Amino acid sequence: MSVLNRITTLIRANINDALDRAENPEVMLDQILRDMYDGIREAREQVVEAVAQQKLVQRDLEQARELAEKWRRNAELAVAQGDDALARECLVRKRDYETNAQAQERMLAAQEPIINKLKSELALLESRYAELRSNRDSLLARYRAARAQEHIQRTTEQALGSVSVYDPSSQIERMERRIREKEAQVAARGEMLAASAESRLEALERGETDLEIEAELLSLKAAAGKAQLPSAEAPES
């Protein structure tokens, strides 16, 4: 497993664990940032070590090539001097250094993609670390908002679970019943007041009618009384 995969797997597990447990997300997020920083430092050390090893191989390759070229010139010089034995010895040394150079070339070819991958992973990890560090406050704010919303939802669910619209003894049903009773009382009182007013008006009207009748009756009685009085006797002559 590469450095980046190993570190990011650990980081991802820590983030999920922090969100699941939600003990102290701020502390946990800071710890994740510290873990990422430590991972970046470890990755940098590996990259530096790999690059340093590459440079050593490159230096050995250049030295092997230089020595191979040097012994080639020595062989030419020996041939020019007519010393075949020395020329053969120089050619053997030349071949040994050429073989060494070929081995160094193969090593460099194998190291190149590994180092490039390490550098790419390090750059990506550094980018993720910078992004997480810059988004730390916003992530915490989003987490707190989600926790608050979750709390509101749970509170609402508990409130709805404790009140049933189909239960006649529930608070809502009792409140509706009290409102209806109060409306009925107000309506009844209004009807009673209206009936009382009408009764007084009717009584008043009846009283006025009786007075007229009584006055007329008295008038009739007075007239009748006058008619019943005896007439005066005429005087004798």
C-alpha contacts under 8 A as a table, 3 or more apart, distances in Angstrom:
res1	aa1	res2	aa2	distance
1	M	5	N	6.24
1	M	6	R	6.16
2	S	5	N	5.26
2	S	6	R	6.09
3	V	6	R	5.27
3	V	7	I	6.13
3	V	39	G	7.97
3	V	43	A	6.37
3	V	118	L	7.80
3	V	121	E	7.67
4	L	7	I	5.24
4	L	8	T	5.86
4	L	43	A	7.87
4	L	121	E	5.73
4	L	122	L	7.08
4	L	125	L	6.61
5	N	8	T	5.23
5	N	9	T	5.87
6	R	9	T	5.33
6	R	10	L	6.41
7	I	10	L	5.17
7	I	11	I	6.15
7	I	36	M	7.20
7	I	39	G	6.20
8	T	11	I	4.83
8	T	12	R	5.89
9	T	12	R	5.14
9	T	13	A	6.19
10	L	13	A	5.18
10	L	14	N	6.25
11	I	14	N	5.05
11	I	15	I	6.21
11	I	32	I	6.32
11	I	35	D	7.48
11	I	36	M	7.17
12	R	15	I	5.16
12	R	16	N	6.20
13	A	16	N	5.23
13	A	17	D	6.00
14	N	17	D	4.99
14	N	18	A	6.00
14	N	28	M	7.94
14	N	32	I	6.83
15	I	18	A	5.02
15	I	19	L	6.20
15	I	28	M	7.92
15	I	29	L	7.38
15	I	32	I	7.41
16	N	19	L	5.15
16	N	20	D	6.05
17	D	20	D	5.06
17	D	21	R	6.01
17	D	22	A	7.95
18	A	21	R	5.38
18	A	22	A	5.34
18	A	23	E	7.17
18	A	24	N	7.65
18	A	25	P	5.97
18	A	28	M	6.26
18	A	29	L	7.75
19	L	22	A	5.08
19	L	25	P	7.11
22	A	25	P	5.71
24	N	27	V	5.56
24	N	28	M	6.23
25	P	28	M	4.93
25	P	29	L	5.77
25	P	140	L	7.23
26	E	29	L	5.16
26	E	30	D	6.21
26	E	140	L	6.74
27	V	30	D	5.17
27	V	31	Q	6.18
28	M	31	Q	4.91
28	M	32	I	6.16
29	L	32	I	4.97
29	L	33	L	6.27
29	L	136	R	7.57
30	D	33	L	5.03
30	D	34	R	6.26
31	Q	34	R	4.99
31	Q	35	D	6.15
32	I	35	D	4.95
32	I	36	M	6.10
33	L	36	M	5.01
33	L	37	Y	6.11
33	L	129	Y	7.00
33	L	132	L	7.62
33	L	133	R	7.02
34	R	37	Y	5.00
34	R	38	D	6.15
35	D	38	D	5.07
35	D	39	G	6.09
36	M	39	G	4.93
36	M	40	I	6.07
36	M	125	L	7.97
36	M	129	Y	6.47
37	Y	40	I	5.01
37	Y	41	R	6.18
37	Y	129	Y	7.32
38	D	41	R	5.05
38	D	42	E	6.19
39	G	42	E	5.00
39	G	43	A	6.04
40	I	43	A	4.96
40	I	44	R	6.00
40	I	122	L	6.75
40	I	125	L	6.77
40	I	126	E	6.69
41	R	44	R	5.03
41	R	45	E	6.24
42	E	45	E	5.12
42	E	46	Q	6.34
43	A	46	Q	5.06
43	A	47	V	6.14
43	A	118	L	7.67
43	A	122	L	6.28
44	R	47	V	4.99
44	R	48	V	6.00
44	R	122	L	6.94
45	E	48	V	5.04
45	E	49	E	6.00
46	Q	49	E	5.00
46	Q	50	A	6.01
47	V	50	A	5.05
47	V	51	V	6.01
47	V	115	I	6.78
47	V	118	L	6.14
47	V	119	K	6.57
48	V	51	V	5.12
48	V	52	A	5.95
49	E	52	A	5.04
49	E	53	Q	6.12
50	A	53	Q	5.05
50	A	54	Q	6.11
50	A	111	Q	7.96
50	A	115	I	6.44
51	V	54	Q	4.89
51	V	55	K	6.18
51	V	115	I	6.89
52	A	55	K	5.07
52	A	56	L	6.32
53	Q	56	L	5.07
53	Q	57	V	6.28
54	Q	57	V	5.13
54	Q	58	Q	6.06
54	Q	108	L	6.58
54	Q	111	Q	6.88
55	K	58	Q	4.90
55	K	59	R	6.03
56	L	59	R	5.02
56	L	60	D	6.13
57	V	60	D	4.99
57	V	61	L	6.03
57	V	104	Q	6.05
57	V	107	M	7.44
57	V	108	L	6.75
58	Q	61	L	5.00
58	Q	62	E	6.23
58	Q	104	Q	7.29
58	Q	108	L	7.11
59	R	62	E	5.18
59	R	63	Q	6.14
60	D	63	Q	5.02
60	D	64	A	6.01
60	D	101	A	7.66
60	D	104	Q	7.08
61	L	64	A	5.09
61	L	65	R	6.16
61	L	100	N	7.58
61	L	101	A	5.03
61	L	102	Q	7.95
61	L	104	Q	5.39
61	L	105	E	6.78
62	E	65	R	5.12
62	E	66	E	6.14
62	E	101	A	7.66
63	Q	66	E	5.03
63	Q	67	L	6.14
64	A	67	L	5.15
64	A	68	A	6.00
64	A	97	Y	5.13
64	A	98	E	6.64
64	A	100	N	6.39
64	A	101	A	5.24
65	R	68	A	5.03
65	R	69	E	6.15
65	R	97	Y	6.78
65	R	98	E	6.49
65	R	101	A	6.05
66	E	69	E	5.12
66	E	70	K	6.07
67	L	70	K	4.80
67	L	71	W	6.15
67	L	94	K	7.10
67	L	97	Y	6.42
68	A	71	W	5.32
68	A	72	R	6.21
68	A	93	R	7.28
68	A	94	K	4.38
68	A	95	R	6.94
68	A	96	D	7.73
68	A	97	Y	5.06
68	A	98	E	5.71
69	E	72	R	5.00
69	E	73	R	6.38
69	E	94	K	7.03
70	K	73	R	5.25
70	K	74	N	6.30
70	K	94	K	7.69
71	W	74	N	4.77
71	W	75	A	6.08
71	W	90	C	5.28
71	W	91	L	6.57
71	W	93	R	6.39
71	W	94	K	4.99
72	R	75	A	5.10
72	R	76	E	6.37
72	R	90	C	6.74
72	R	91	L	6.33
72	R	94	K	5.89
73	R	76	E	5.03
73	R	77	L	6.15
74	N	77	L	4.96
74	N	78	A	6.15
74	N	87	A	7.21
74	N	90	C	6.15
75	A	78	A	5.03
75	A	79	V	6.16
75	A	86	L	7.12
75	A	87	A	4.27
75	A	88	R	7.05
75	A	89	E	7.79
75	A	90	C	5.00
75	A	91	L	5.99
76	E	79	V	5.10
76	E	80	A	6.16
76	E	87	A	7.01
77	L	80	A	5.03
77	L	81	Q	6.31
77	L	87	A	7.75
78	A	81	Q	5.02
78	A	82	G	6.15
78	A	83	D	5.10
78	A	84	D	6.65
78	A	86	L	5.97
78	A	87	A	4.95
79	V	82	G	4.90
79	V	83	D	5.69
79	V	84	D	5.95
79	V	87	A	5.83
80	A	83	D	7.67
83	D	86	L	5.51
83	D	87	A	6.22
84	D	87	A	4.86
84	D	88	R	6.11
85	A	88	R	5.14
85	A	89	E	6.36
86	L	89	E	5.03
86	L	90	C	6.15
87	A	90	C	5.06
87	A	91	L	6.20
88	R	91	L	5.07
88	R	92	V	6.26
89	E	92	V	5.14
89	E	93	R	6.36
90	C	93	R	5.16
90	C	94	K	6.10
91	L	94	K	4.83
91	L	95	R	6.11
92	V	95	R	5.12
92	V	96	D	6.29
93	R	96	D	5.11
93	R	97	Y	6.42
94	K	97	Y	5.36
94	K	98	E	6.21
95	R	98	E	4.97
95	R	99	T	6.11
96	D	99	T	5.15
96	D	100	N	6.26
97	Y	100	N	4.89
97	Y	101	A	6.03
98	E	101	A	4.93
98	E	102	Q	6.20
99	T	102	Q	5.11
99	T	103	A	6.37
100	N	103	A	5.14
100	N	104	Q	6.30
101	A	104	Q	5.02
101	A	105	E	6.16
102	Q	105	E	5.00
102	Q	106	R	6.33
103	A	106	R	5.19
103	A	107	M	6.26
104	Q	107	M	4.99
104	Q	108	L	6.15
105	E	108	L	5.09
105	E	109	A	6.16
106	R	109	A	5.04
106	R	110	A	6.26
107	M	110	A	5.16
107	M	111	Q	6.15
108	L	111	Q	5.00
108	L	112	E	6.04
109	A	112	E	5.45
109	A	113	P	7.63
110	A	113	P	6.61
110	A	114	I	7.19
111	Q	114	I	5.27
111	Q	115	I	6.06
112	E	115	I	5.33
112	E	116	N	6.16
113	P	116	N	4.99
113	P	117	K	6.02
114	I	117	K	5.13
114	I	118	L	6.17
115	I	118	L	5.01
115	I	119	K	6.12
116	N	119	K	5.13
116	N	120	S	6.14
117	K	120	S	5.01
117	K	121	E	6.04
118	L	121	E	5.13
118	L	122	L	6.00
119	K	122	L	5.06
119	K	123	A	6.14
120	S	123	A	5.14
120	S	124	L	6.21
121	E	124	L	5.03
121	E	125	L	6.03
122	L	125	L	5.07
122	L	126	E	6.06
123	A	126	E	5.11
123	A	127	S	6.14
124	L	127	S	5.00
124	L	128	R	6.21
125	L	128	R	5.08
125	L	129	Y	6.08
126	E	129	Y	5.01
126	E	130	A	6.11
127	S	130	A	5.13
127	S	131	E	6.09
128	R	131	E	4.98
128	R	132	L	6.01
129	Y	132	L	5.16
129	Y	133	R	6.03
130	A	133	R	5.11
130	A	134	S	6.08
131	E	134	S	5.19
131	E	135	N	6.04
132	L	135	N	5.03
132	L	136	R	5.76
133	R	136	R	5.14
134	S	137	D	7.53
135	N	138	S	5.25
135	N	139	L	5.91
136	R	139	L	5.19
136	R	140	L	6.25
137	D	140	L	5.13
137	D	141	A	6.11
138	S	141	A	4.93
138	S	142	R	6.08
139	L	142	R	5.09
139	L	143	Y	6.08
140	L	143	Y	4.95
140	L	144	R	6.09
141	A	144	R	5.12
141	A	145	A	6.08
142	R	145	A	5.04
142	R	146	A	6.09
143	Y	146	A	5.11
143	Y	147	R	6.17
144	R	147	R	4.99
144	R	148	A	6.11
145	A	148	A	5.05
145	A	149	Q	6.12
146	A	149	Q	5.09
146	A	150	E	6.05
147	R	150	E	4.99
147	R	151	H	6.15
148	A	151	H	5.00
148	A	152	I	6.25
149	Q	152	I	5.06
149	Q	153	Q	6.15
150	E	153	Q	5.06
150	E	154	R	6.17
151	H	154	R	5.15
151	H	155	T	6.10
152	I	155	T	5.06
152	I	156	T	6.06
153	Q	156	T	5.07
153	Q	157	E	6.08
154	R	157	E	5.02
154	R	158	Q	6.15
155	T	158	Q	5.11
155	T	159	A	6.15
156	T	159	A	5.04
156	T	160	L	6.06
157	E	160	L	5.15
157	E	161	G	5.95
158	Q	161	G	4.99
158	Q	162	S	6.25
159	A	162	S	5.26
159	A	163	V	6.54
160	L	163	V	5.36
160	L	164	S	7.28
161	G	164	S	7.13
163	V	167	D	7.96
163	V	170	S	6.27
163	V	171	Q	7.31
163	V	172	I	7.77
164	S	167	D	5.37
164	S	170	S	6.50
165	V	168	P	7.68
165	V	170	S	7.17
165	V	172	I	7.02
165	V	173	E	6.93
167	D	170	S	5.39
167	D	173	E	7.26
168	P	173	E	5.52
168	P	174	R	7.06
169	S	173	E	6.43
169	S	174	R	6.31
170	S	173	E	5.33
170	S	174	R	6.18
171	Q	174	R	5.15
171	Q	175	M	6.06
172	I	175	M	5.13
172	I	176	E	6.23
173	E	176	E	5.15
173	E	177	R	6.17
174	R	177	R	5.05
174	R	178	R	6.16
175	M	178	R	5.15
175	M	179	I	6.22
176	E	179	I	5.11
176	E	180	R	6.22
177	R	180	R	5.09
177	R	181	E	6.14
178	R	181	E	5.02
178	R	182	K	6.10
179	I	182	K	5.13
179	I	183	E	6.17
180	R	183	E	5.08
180	R	184	A	6.17
181	E	184	A	5.05
181	E	185	Q	6.16
182	K	185	Q	5.06
182	K	186	V	6.22
183	E	186	V	5.19
183	E	187	A	6.18
184	A	187	A	5.06
184	A	188	A	6.08
185	Q	188	A	5.11
185	Q	189	R	6.09
186	V	189	R	5.19
186	V	190	G	6.19
187	A	190	G	5.11
187	A	191	E	6.25
188	A	191	E	5.04
188	A	192	M	6.17
189	R	192	M	5.05
189	R	193	L	6.18
190	G	193	L	5.16
190	G	194	A	6.16
191	E	194	A	5.08
191	E	195	A	6.11
192	M	195	A	5.06
192	M	196	S	6.11
193	L	196	S	5.13
193	L	197	A	6.27
194	A	197	A	5.26
194	A	198	E	6.33
195	A	198	E	5.15
195	A	199	S	6.18
196	S	199	S	5.10
196	S	200	R	6.33
197	A	200	R	5.26
197	A	201	L	6.28
198	E	201	L	5.08
198	E	202	E	6.14
199	S	202	E	5.10
199	S	203	A	6.09
200	R	203	A	5.06
200	R	204	L	6.04
201	L	204	L	5.06
201	L	205	E	6.14
202	E	205	E	5.03
202	E	206	R	6.13
203	A	206	R	5.01
203	A	207	G	6.07
204	L	207	G	5.03
204	L	208	E	6.33
205	E	208	E	5.26
205	E	209	T	6.42
206	R	209	T	5.14
206	R	210	D	6.30
207	G	210	D	5.23
207	G	211	L	6.47
208	E	211	L	5.39
208	E	212	E	6.63
209	T	212	E	5.30
209	T	213	I	6.41
210	D	213	I	4.98
210	D	214	E	6.01
211	L	214	E	5.00
211	L	215	A	6.01
212	E	215	A	5.14
212	E	216	E	6.13
213	I	216	E	5.03
213	I	217	L	5.93
214	E	217	L	4.89
214	E	218	L	6.05
215	A	218	L	5.14
215	A	219	S	6.16
216	E	219	S	4.95
216	E	220	L	6.21
217	L	220	L	5.01
217	L	221	K	6.10
218	L	221	K	4.92
218	L	222	A	6.01
219	S	222	A	5.10
219	S	223	A	6.25
220	L	223	A	5.10
220	L	224	A	6.11
221	K	224	A	4.98
221	K	225	G	6.04
222	A	225	G	5.11
222	A	226	K	6.42
223	A	226	K	5.31
223	A	227	A	6.51
224	A	227	A	5.06
224	A	228	Q	6.42
225	G	228	Q	5.27
225	G	229	L	6.68
226	K	229	L	5.57
